[in-house]
Every structure is written in C-alpha cells, then in structure tokens.
C-alpha cells in the first residue's frame, strides 16, 4: 500500500507565522509538523510515500526531508500543487504515483497518538471502495460529521451548524484507485474548491464507504489553539514514555 501526505494550503489561520513558511514546517513540540503524518504512515508499514505541497516553500520540504532516510525510507516522492483548489484537487496529483494501488491519505496537519496499522490491514482485505477514520469530539461542528443509519454511514455533512452525531471525520482516508474518476466528476463547492467530503459521499452513494473508530487522541494543528494543543499532547506523551522507560530501567 502507498501513502500520500497532503501538505499544501496557505495556512491562513496561522498568519503571520505562515507569511514566511508553509504551516507544515512549523514546530509541534520537538519536530516539524510534517514529521508526524510521515511517522504515522511508516509505523503503519507504509513506506512508499508521496508529499503534495505548493507555494513558495516547496524547496524547504526537500531540504528538510531529503530522500526520507531519517524515516527509514529509500526515497520520498514529491508533487507540486499550483493554486488552491481544495483537498480533492491536491489528491488528484497522486494518480500517477498511486498507479492503480490502494493507498492511505493523511492531511499534513493531522497528528495521531495511536497506530493505524490495524485499519490499514483491514482495508487491504476490503475488495474495493474506501474507508475513513472517525473520532468522537466535543465540537463536531468544526469538521465533517457522519450521519449513521443502522451502523453505517448514510452521508457526511461538512461543518453542520447542528451536528447529528458527535463524531468527526479525521484527516486520514483509505481509497482504491476509483477515487480519481470520482474527483474528475466533482463540481466546485460554494468556496470554489473540490471537497473531500464530496468524494467520500460518492463512495457512500455506491455503498462502498466503511469506517473505523480511531483509538487514542487525535488533533489537527491548523489554528493557533490546535497547534498549542498538539504540542502539549506530544510533550505529555514524551514525558509518559520517558517515565515508563525509566521505571523499566529501575526494575532491571
């Protein structure tokens, strides 16, 4: 299975920090933001990875990540998105890289505590279609929200004023290669972007969208508040792991 990290966008909610760099290069505790989705893919056993980015900082990704050897990769692939056409528009640039395979997509500002290996293995057994990850959140109106019918997703509403469930669609998706035909069939939304929610709803309409509930915490890092929260969560995790390692050492 291949992996795609979407790391474009203007990062307007993090201005003026993003006036001089891409938001995915900003620090989250002790690492650049882009490290976290890459590590999520690698820990899930996905080693063939494409990063889609754009703007004036594309060269900075190359200088930072190089060929991916810091992540145990033999190489990293890059694609450049011209303009701002939305998540689905960025995803279409991965078609030649994917080359008919199933693949996992992660938004570059999404940080996950747990491991998505089980979700990857489950999707690999799925004959076709898509699978998305959900997480129960206190503020679902900020995200895409699934509407359930008999335990399956009947549709996804994007940032509803009155959410009909407490779950959010997090920025991690598994797709088969029909996703690119679905993207070509999209129409721009009211904000003139090609929406990933419309892609997912096309799978719903065909009865080909499954879901898994994410274990552990998840956050994006696309606002000042969430960037601060992400740094704190990573720090707390590092402190807990250090304390656990120290306790094991003392037992020996």
HELIX and SHEET records of a PDB file:
HELIX    1   1 UNK A   12  UNK A   14  5                                   3    
HELIX    2   2 UNK A   17  UNK A   19  5                                   3    
HELIX    3   3 UNK A   23  UNK A   25  5                                   3    
HELIX    4   4 UNK A   33  UNK A   43  1                                  11    
HELIX    5   5 UNK A   55  UNK A   57  5                                   3    
HELIX    6   6 UNK A   58  UNK A   65  1                                   8    
HELIX    7   7 UNK A   69  UNK A   71  5                                   3    
HELIX    8   8 UNK A   87  UNK A   91  1                                   5    
HELIX    9   9 UNK A   92  UNK A   94  5                                   3    
HELIX   10  10 UNK A   95  UNK A   98  1                                   4    
HELIX   11  11 UNK A  117  UNK A  125  1                                   9    
HELIX   12  12 UNK A  140  UNK A  142  5                                   3    
HELIX   13  13 UNK A  179  UNK A  184  1                                   6    
HELIX   14  14 UNK A  196  UNK A  205  1                                  10    
HELIX   15  15 UNK A  224  UNK A  251  1                                  28    
SHEET    1   A 7 UNK A  77  UNK A  81  0                                        
SHEET    2   A 7 UNK A  48  UNK A  54  1                                        
SHEET    3   A 7 UNK A   2  UNK A   6  1                                        
SHEET    4   A 7 UNK A 103  UNK A 107  1                                        
SHEET    5   A 7 UNK A 167  UNK A 175 -1                                        
SHEET    6   A 7 UNK A 130  UNK A 136 -1                                        
SHEET    7   A 7 UNK A 209  UNK A 213  1                                        
SHEET    1   B 2 UNK A  27  UNK A  28  0                                        
SHEET    2   B 2 UNK A  31  UNK A  32 -1                                        
SHEET    1   C 2 UNK A 110  UNK A 112  0                                        
SHEET    2   C 2 UNK A 218  UNK A 220 -1                                        
SHEET    1   D 2 UNK A 144  UNK A 149  0                                        
SHEET    2   D 2 UNK A 152  UNK A 158 -1                                        
END                                                                             
